[in-house]
């Protein structure tokens, strides 16, 4: 599968270039159709001027946070079924810390007049629901690092840091495909004024 990923990425890049060319041809052939071209001054200003804002979405942030959490979760060793005393103690202490973490978030979101509820007191469409992925990612990273330190998987701070980077390295292809697909999708929205 990894052999085909570069070809898929190249295909998406070529599709982006073809989209730009076809938009120019369609706008020239059908000037009254409302089709905008990416090769006009307006199109190029939109593409380059809004590139960062278009990609900087909650989806990208979620992908980055979840990839970091994945790296810590895999590298800390909590998923291995070790039975040593140190690992058992680390599991118990991490479970207690998880209960505290969930309890604090519950108090900030589930009780009446909680700080993370919306202005109308709703749980959804509130700061809590908007921060659900960051809450999960932060919890996994923190608890995984805690477990890794107690169980001995992380001997130094550099080990925990490497675990976070490991997750980003594992998800690097997903991030690249996100950029390519998002730009292609958003370009089609611009061309057809959707």
C-alpha atoms as an extended CHARMM CRD file, in Angstrom:
* protein
*
       194  EXT
         1         1  UNK       CA              0.0000000000        0.0000000000        0.0000000000  PROA      1               0.0000000000
         2         2  UNK       CA              2.8210000000        2.4210000000        0.8590000000  PROA      2               0.0000000000
         3         3  UNK       CA              4.1450000000        1.9210000000       -2.6470000000  PROA      3               0.0000000000
         4         4  UNK       CA              1.0010000000        3.4660000000       -4.1360000000  PROA      4               0.0000000000
         5         5  UNK       CA              0.7060000000        6.4630000000       -1.8110000000  PROA      5               0.0000000000
         6         6  UNK       CA              3.1880000000        8.6390000000       -3.7600000000  PROA      6               0.0000000000
         7         7  UNK       CA              1.2470000000        7.9380000000       -6.9720000000  PROA      7               0.0000000000
         8         8  UNK       CA             -2.0410000000        8.8440000000       -5.2930000000  PROA      8               0.0000000000
         9         9  UNK       CA             -0.4990000000       12.0900000000       -4.0260000000  PROA      9               0.0000000000
        10        10  UNK       CA              0.8420000000       12.8690000000       -7.4890000000  PROA      10              0.0000000000
        11        11  UNK       CA             -2.5840000000       12.1260000000       -8.9810000000  PROA      11              0.0000000000
        12        12  UNK       CA             -4.2410000000       14.5630000000       -6.5750000000  PROA      12              0.0000000000
        13        13  UNK       CA             -1.6500000000       17.2200000000       -7.4320000000  PROA      13              0.0000000000
        14        14  UNK       CA             -2.2120000000       16.6980000000      -11.1600000000  PROA      14              0.0000000000
        15        15  UNK       CA             -5.9820000000       16.8690000000      -10.5940000000  PROA      15              0.0000000000
        16        16  UNK       CA             -5.4710000000       20.2490000000       -8.9190000000  PROA      16              0.0000000000
        17        17  UNK       CA             -3.5180000000       21.4880000000      -11.9420000000  PROA      17              0.0000000000
        18        18  UNK       CA             -6.1410000000       20.0830000000      -14.3210000000  PROA      18              0.0000000000
        19        19  UNK       CA             -8.8800000000       21.7540000000      -12.2850000000  PROA      19              0.0000000000
        20        20  UNK       CA             -7.1230000000       25.0790000000      -12.7360000000  PROA      20              0.0000000000
        21        21  UNK       CA             -6.7550000000       24.5260000000      -16.4910000000  PROA      21              0.0000000000
        22        22  UNK       CA            -10.3060000000       23.2190000000      -17.0050000000  PROA      22              0.0000000000
        23        23  UNK       CA            -11.7450000000       26.1140000000      -15.0020000000  PROA      23              0.0000000000
        24        24  UNK       CA             -9.9690000000       28.5180000000      -17.3490000000  PROA      24              0.0000000000
        25        25  UNK       CA            -11.2550000000       26.6660000000      -20.4320000000  PROA      25              0.0000000000
        26        26  UNK       CA            -14.8360000000       26.4730000000      -19.1270000000  PROA      26              0.0000000000
        27        27  UNK       CA            -14.9440000000       30.1360000000      -18.1270000000  PROA      27              0.0000000000
        28        28  UNK       CA            -13.6370000000       31.1160000000      -21.5660000000  PROA      28              0.0000000000
        29        29  UNK       CA            -16.0450000000       28.8080000000      -23.4200000000  PROA      29              0.0000000000
        30        30  UNK       CA            -19.0920000000       29.7290000000      -21.3070000000  PROA      30              0.0000000000
        31        31  UNK       CA            -18.5560000000       33.2930000000      -20.0580000000  PROA      31              0.0000000000
        32        32  UNK       CA            -22.1540000000       33.7070000000      -18.8410000000  PROA      32              0.0000000000
        33        33  UNK       CA            -22.2450000000       30.4450000000      -16.8790000000  PROA      33              0.0000000000
        34        34  UNK       CA            -20.8810000000       31.9130000000      -13.6560000000  PROA      34              0.0000000000
        35        35  UNK       CA            -17.8860000000       29.5760000000      -13.6760000000  PROA      35              0.0000000000
        36        36  UNK       CA            -14.8300000000       31.3130000000      -12.2480000000  PROA      36              0.0000000000
        37        37  UNK       CA            -11.3160000000       30.4400000000      -13.2510000000  PROA      37              0.0000000000
        38        38  UNK       CA             -8.4360000000       29.8770000000      -10.8890000000  PROA      38              0.0000000000
        39        39  UNK       CA             -6.0520000000       31.2850000000      -13.5110000000  PROA      39              0.0000000000
        40        40  UNK       CA             -7.5260000000       34.7960000000      -13.4280000000  PROA      40              0.0000000000
        41        41  UNK       CA             -6.3090000000       37.5640000000      -11.1740000000  PROA      41              0.0000000000
        42        42  UNK       CA             -9.2330000000       36.9420000000       -8.8340000000  PROA      42              0.0000000000
        43        43  UNK       CA             -8.6080000000       33.1880000000       -8.8070000000  PROA      43              0.0000000000
        44        44  UNK       CA             -4.8850000000       33.4310000000       -8.1640000000  PROA      44              0.0000000000
        45        45  UNK       CA             -5.4300000000       36.0240000000       -5.4170000000  PROA      45              0.0000000000
        46        46  UNK       CA             -8.0170000000       33.7030000000       -3.8340000000  PROA      46              0.0000000000
        47        47  UNK       CA             -5.8230000000       30.6010000000       -4.1350000000  PROA      47              0.0000000000
        48        48  UNK       CA             -2.6250000000       32.0880000000       -2.7660000000  PROA      48              0.0000000000
        49        49  UNK       CA             -4.1620000000       34.7170000000       -0.5190000000  PROA      49              0.0000000000
        50        50  UNK       CA             -6.4640000000       32.3200000000        1.3060000000  PROA      50              0.0000000000
        51        51  UNK       CA             -4.3600000000       29.1620000000        1.1810000000  PROA      51              0.0000000000
        52        52  UNK       CA             -3.5160000000       29.1810000000        4.8790000000  PROA      52              0.0000000000
        53        53  UNK       CA             -6.9840000000       30.1920000000        6.0770000000  PROA      53              0.0000000000
        54        54  UNK       CA             -8.6220000000       27.5050000000        3.9510000000  PROA      54              0.0000000000
        55        55  UNK       CA             -6.4430000000       24.7380000000        5.3630000000  PROA      55              0.0000000000
        56        56  UNK       CA             -6.4660000000       25.9540000000        8.9740000000  PROA      56              0.0000000000
        57        57  UNK       CA             -9.6310000000       24.1290000000        9.9490000000  PROA      57              0.0000000000
        58        58  UNK       CA            -10.6720000000       22.2390000000       13.0670000000  PROA      58              0.0000000000
        59        59  UNK       CA            -10.2090000000       19.0700000000       11.0030000000  PROA      59              0.0000000000
        60        60  UNK       CA             -6.4870000000       19.7460000000       10.5460000000  PROA      60              0.0000000000
        61        61  UNK       CA             -6.0430000000       20.5880000000       14.2200000000  PROA      61              0.0000000000
        62        62  UNK       CA             -7.9220000000       17.4230000000       15.1430000000  PROA      62              0.0000000000
        63        63  UNK       CA             -5.6970000000       15.3230000000       12.8730000000  PROA      63              0.0000000000
        64        64  UNK       CA             -2.5640000000       16.7930000000       14.4270000000  PROA      64              0.0000000000
        65        65  UNK       CA             -3.7750000000       16.3280000000       18.0080000000  PROA      65              0.0000000000
        66        66  UNK       CA             -5.0250000000       12.7940000000       17.4200000000  PROA      66              0.0000000000
        67        67  UNK       CA             -1.7740000000       11.8270000000       15.6850000000  PROA      67              0.0000000000
        68        68  UNK       CA              0.1990000000       13.0480000000       18.7160000000  PROA      68              0.0000000000
        69        69  UNK       CA             -2.1320000000       11.1440000000       21.0470000000  PROA      69              0.0000000000
        70        70  UNK       CA             -1.7380000000        8.0160000000       18.9150000000  PROA      70              0.0000000000
        71        71  UNK       CA              2.0500000000        8.2230000000       19.1750000000  PROA      71              0.0000000000
        72        72  UNK       CA              2.0200000000        8.4990000000       22.9570000000  PROA      72              0.0000000000
        73        73  UNK       CA             -0.5950000000        5.7580000000       23.3000000000  PROA      73              0.0000000000
        74        74  UNK       CA              1.4250000000        3.3250000000       21.1940000000  PROA      74              0.0000000000
        75        75  UNK       CA              4.8110000000        4.1800000000       22.6530000000  PROA      75              0.0000000000
        76        76  UNK       CA              3.8780000000        4.3510000000       26.3460000000  PROA      76              0.0000000000
        77        77  UNK       CA              3.2040000000        0.6150000000       26.4540000000  PROA      77              0.0000000000
        78        78  UNK       CA             -0.2850000000        0.7030000000       27.9760000000  PROA      78              0.0000000000
        79        79  UNK       CA             -1.6290000000       -1.3880000000       25.0840000000  PROA      79              0.0000000000
        80        80  UNK       CA              0.8520000000       -4.1960000000       25.7520000000  PROA      80              0.0000000000
        81        81  UNK       CA             -0.4090000000       -6.8350000000       28.1140000000  PROA      81              0.0000000000
        82        82  UNK       CA              2.5760000000       -6.8790000000       30.4450000000  PROA      82              0.0000000000
        83        83  UNK       CA              2.0630000000       -8.3040000000       33.9060000000  PROA      83              0.0000000000
        84        84  UNK       CA              4.9840000000       -6.8950000000       35.8310000000  PROA      84              0.0000000000
        85        85  UNK       CA              4.4280000000       -5.2380000000       39.1730000000  PROA      85              0.0000000000
        86        86  UNK       CA              5.5700000000       -1.8940000000       37.8010000000  PROA      86              0.0000000000
        87        87  UNK       CA              3.1340000000       -2.0530000000       34.8840000000  PROA      87              0.0000000000
        88        88  UNK       CA              0.2750000000       -3.0750000000       37.1650000000  PROA      88              0.0000000000
        89        89  UNK       CA              1.0160000000       -0.1840000000       39.4850000000  PROA      89              0.0000000000
        90        90  UNK       CA              1.2340000000        2.1740000000       36.5130000000  PROA      90              0.0000000000
        91        91  UNK       CA             -2.1410000000        0.9540000000       35.2080000000  PROA      91              0.0000000000
        92        92  UNK       CA             -3.7910000000        1.4910000000       38.5930000000  PROA      92              0.0000000000
        93        93  UNK       CA             -2.3050000000        4.9760000000       39.0450000000  PROA      93              0.0000000000
        94        94  UNK       CA             -3.2370000000        5.9380000000       35.4800000000  PROA      94              0.0000000000
        95        95  UNK       CA             -6.7760000000        4.6710000000       36.0230000000  PROA      95              0.0000000000
        96        96  UNK       CA             -7.0680000000        6.8430000000       39.1370000000  PROA      96              0.0000000000
        97        97  UNK       CA             -5.7480000000        9.8450000000       37.2220000000  PROA      97              0.0000000000
        98        98  UNK       CA             -8.2500000000        9.1170000000       34.4180000000  PROA      98              0.0000000000
        99        99  UNK       CA            -11.1010000000        9.1760000000       36.9490000000  PROA      99              0.0000000000
       100       100  UNK       CA             -9.8850000000       12.5560000000       38.2350000000  PROA      100             0.0000000000
       101       101  UNK       CA             -9.5270000000       13.8960000000       34.6620000000  PROA      101             0.0000000000
       102       102  UNK       CA            -13.0290000000       12.7600000000       33.6590000000  PROA      102             0.0000000000
       103       103  UNK       CA            -14.4180000000       14.1010000000       36.9370000000  PROA      103             0.0000000000
       104       104  UNK       CA            -12.9330000000       17.5600000000       36.4020000000  PROA      104             0.0000000000
       105       105  UNK       CA            -14.2160000000       17.7360000000       32.8250000000  PROA      105             0.0000000000
       106       106  UNK       CA            -17.6300000000       16.5140000000       33.9830000000  PROA      106             0.0000000000
       107       107  UNK       CA            -17.7660000000       19.2560000000       36.5950000000  PROA      107             0.0000000000
       108       108  UNK       CA            -16.8470000000       21.8400000000       33.9420000000  PROA      108             0.0000000000
       109       109  UNK       CA            -19.4640000000       20.5760000000       31.4850000000  PROA      109             0.0000000000
       110       110  UNK       CA            -22.2930000000       18.5760000000       33.0370000000  PROA      110             0.0000000000
       111       111  UNK       CA            -23.4860000000       20.3940000000       36.1390000000  PROA      111             0.0000000000
       112       112  UNK       CA            -25.9750000000       23.2840000000       35.8770000000  PROA      112             0.0000000000
       113       113  UNK       CA            -24.2960000000       26.5970000000       34.9970000000  PROA      113             0.0000000000
       114       114  UNK       CA            -21.0430000000       24.7980000000       34.1840000000  PROA      114             0.0000000000
       115       115  UNK       CA            -18.3370000000       26.8990000000       32.6280000000  PROA      115             0.0000000000
       116       116  UNK       CA            -18.1630000000       24.8580000000       29.3910000000  PROA      116             0.0000000000
       117       117  UNK       CA            -21.8870000000       24.9000000000       28.6330000000  PROA      117             0.0000000000
       118       118  UNK       CA            -23.3130000000       27.1910000000       25.9650000000  PROA      118             0.0000000000
       119       119  UNK       CA            -25.0680000000       30.4340000000       26.8860000000  PROA      119             0.0000000000
       120       120  UNK       CA            -28.3730000000       28.5510000000       26.7860000000  PROA      120             0.0000000000
       121       121  UNK       CA            -27.0730000000       25.7660000000       29.0320000000  PROA      121             0.0000000000
       122       122  UNK       CA            -26.7430000000       23.2440000000       26.2270000000  PROA      122             0.0000000000
       123       123  UNK       CA            -23.9170000000       20.7120000000       26.0450000000  PROA      123             0.0000000000
       124       124  UNK       CA            -23.8120000000       20.6360000000       22.2480000000  PROA      124             0.0000000000
       125       125  UNK       CA            -22.8150000000       23.7370000000       20.3040000000  PROA      125             0.0000000000
       126       126  UNK       CA            -20.9110000000       24.7630000000       23.4060000000  PROA      126             0.0000000000
       127       127  UNK       CA            -17.2470000000       25.2360000000       24.2690000000  PROA      127             0.0000000000
       128       128  UNK       CA            -17.2980000000       21.6420000000       25.5230000000  PROA      128             0.0000000000
       129       129  UNK       CA            -18.4380000000       20.1600000000       22.2150000000  PROA      129             0.0000000000
       130       130  UNK       CA            -16.0180000000       22.3580000000       20.2760000000  PROA      130             0.0000000000
       131       131  UNK       CA            -13.1320000000       21.1590000000       22.4410000000  PROA      131             0.0000000000
       132       132  UNK       CA            -14.0550000000       17.4700000000       22.5780000000  PROA      132             0.0000000000
       133       133  UNK       CA            -11.1900000000       16.3220000000       20.3220000000  PROA      133             0.0000000000
       134       134  UNK       CA             -8.6250000000       18.4510000000       22.1910000000  PROA      134             0.0000000000
       135       135  UNK       CA             -9.9460000000       17.0980000000       25.5270000000  PROA      135             0.0000000000
       136       136  UNK       CA             -9.5520000000       13.5330000000       24.3020000000  PROA      136             0.0000000000
       137       137  UNK       CA             -6.1230000000       14.1580000000       22.7690000000  PROA      137             0.0000000000
       138       138  UNK       CA             -4.8330000000       16.0130000000       25.8440000000  PROA      138             0.0000000000
       139       139  UNK       CA             -6.1400000000       13.2430000000       28.0900000000  PROA      139             0.0000000000
       140       140  UNK       CA             -4.5200000000       10.4780000000       26.0430000000  PROA      140             0.0000000000
       141       141  UNK       CA             -1.2140000000       12.3600000000       25.8010000000  PROA      141             0.0000000000
       142       142  UNK       CA             -1.1240000000       13.2360000000       29.5110000000  PROA      142             0.0000000000
       143       143  UNK       CA             -2.2750000000        9.8540000000       30.7750000000  PROA      143             0.0000000000
       144       144  UNK       CA             -0.0640000000        7.9960000000       28.2910000000  PROA      144             0.0000000000
       145       145  UNK       CA              2.9890000000       10.0190000000       29.3250000000  PROA      145             0.0000000000
       146       146  UNK       CA              2.1290000000        9.4580000000       32.9940000000  PROA      146             0.0000000000
       147       147  UNK       CA              1.7820000000        5.7120000000       32.4180000000  PROA      147             0.0000000000
       148       148  UNK       CA              4.9920000000        5.6000000000       30.3920000000  PROA      148             0.0000000000
       149       149  UNK       CA              6.9600000000        7.3250000000       33.1390000000  PROA      149             0.0000000000
       150       150  UNK       CA              5.5630000000        5.1140000000       35.9210000000  PROA      150             0.0000000000
       151       151  UNK       CA              5.8920000000        1.8770000000       33.9080000000  PROA      151             0.0000000000
       152       152  UNK       CA              9.3980000000        2.7400000000       32.7380000000  PROA      152             0.0000000000
       153       153  UNK       CA              8.6280000000        3.0680000000       29.0320000000  PROA      153             0.0000000000
       154       154  UNK       CA              9.7440000000        6.7020000000       29.1580000000  PROA      154             0.0000000000
       155       155  UNK       CA             12.9920000000        7.1220000000       31.0420000000  PROA      155             0.0000000000
       156       156  UNK       CA             13.4600000000       10.7620000000       30.1050000000  PROA      156             0.0000000000
       157       157  UNK       CA             11.4070000000       13.6970000000       28.8910000000  PROA      157             0.0000000000
       158       158  UNK       CA             12.9930000000       13.1230000000       25.4810000000  PROA      158             0.0000000000
       159       159  UNK       CA             11.3010000000        9.6920000000       25.3070000000  PROA      159             0.0000000000
       160       160  UNK       CA              7.8520000000       11.2460000000       25.7880000000  PROA      160             0.0000000000
       161       161  UNK       CA              8.7200000000       13.9450000000       23.2540000000  PROA      161             0.0000000000
       162       162  UNK       CA              9.7870000000       11.2840000000       20.7490000000  PROA      162             0.0000000000
       163       163  UNK       CA              6.4910000000        9.4640000000       21.3090000000  PROA      163             0.0000000000
       164       164  UNK       CA              4.5530000000       12.5990000000       20.3310000000  PROA      164             0.0000000000
       165       165  UNK       CA              6.7020000000       12.9890000000       17.2080000000  PROA      165             0.0000000000
       166       166  UNK       CA              6.2830000000        9.2950000000       16.4080000000  PROA      166             0.0000000000
       167       167  UNK       CA              2.5460000000        9.8410000000       16.0750000000  PROA      167             0.0000000000
       168       168  UNK       CA              3.0140000000       12.8040000000       13.7540000000  PROA      168             0.0000000000
       169       169  UNK       CA              5.4440000000       10.7780000000       11.6160000000  PROA      169             0.0000000000
       170       170  UNK       CA              2.9270000000        7.9310000000       11.3960000000  PROA      170             0.0000000000
       171       171  UNK       CA              0.1770000000       10.3140000000       10.2670000000  PROA      171             0.0000000000
       172       172  UNK       CA              2.3410000000       12.3730000000        7.8830000000  PROA      172             0.0000000000
       173       173  UNK       CA              0.7420000000       10.7960000000        4.8030000000  PROA      173             0.0000000000
       174       174  UNK       CA             -2.7350000000       11.5670000000        6.1480000000  PROA      174             0.0000000000
       175       175  UNK       CA             -1.7460000000       15.1970000000        6.6570000000  PROA      175             0.0000000000
       176       176  UNK       CA             -0.3940000000       15.4380000000        3.1040000000  PROA      176             0.0000000000
       177       177  UNK       CA             -3.5800000000       13.9280000000        1.6730000000  PROA      177             0.0000000000
       178       178  UNK       CA             -5.6510000000       16.3150000000        3.7910000000  PROA      178             0.0000000000
       179       179  UNK       CA             -3.8490000000       19.2980000000        2.2250000000  PROA      179             0.0000000000
       180       180  UNK       CA             -4.2040000000       17.9460000000       -1.3170000000  PROA      180             0.0000000000
       181       181  UNK       CA             -7.8520000000       16.9410000000       -0.9760000000  PROA      181             0.0000000000
       182       182  UNK       CA             -8.8700000000       20.1140000000        0.8510000000  PROA      182             0.0000000000
       183       183  UNK       CA             -7.3260000000       22.3580000000       -1.7870000000  PROA      183             0.0000000000
       184       184  UNK       CA             -8.9360000000       20.3940000000       -4.6130000000  PROA      184             0.0000000000
       185       185  UNK       CA            -12.3330000000       20.4650000000       -2.9000000000  PROA      185             0.0000000000
       186       186  UNK       CA            -12.1100000000       24.1630000000       -2.0530000000  PROA      186             0.0000000000
       187       187  UNK       CA            -10.9410000000       24.9980000000       -5.5730000000  PROA      187             0.0000000000
       188       188  UNK       CA            -14.0540000000       23.3400000000       -6.9810000000  PROA      188             0.0000000000
       189       189  UNK       CA            -16.1490000000       25.4100000000       -4.5640000000  PROA      189             0.0000000000
       190       190  UNK       CA            -14.4770000000       28.5670000000       -5.8240000000  PROA      190             0.0000000000
       191       191  UNK       CA            -14.8430000000       27.6550000000       -9.5120000000  PROA      191             0.0000000000
       192       192  UNK       CA            -18.5330000000       26.8160000000       -9.3130000000  PROA      192             0.0000000000
       193       193  UNK       CA            -19.2950000000       29.4430000000       -6.6320000000  PROA      193             0.0000000000
       194       194  UNK       CA            -20.9500000000       26.9020000000       -4.3660000000  PROA      194             0.0000000000
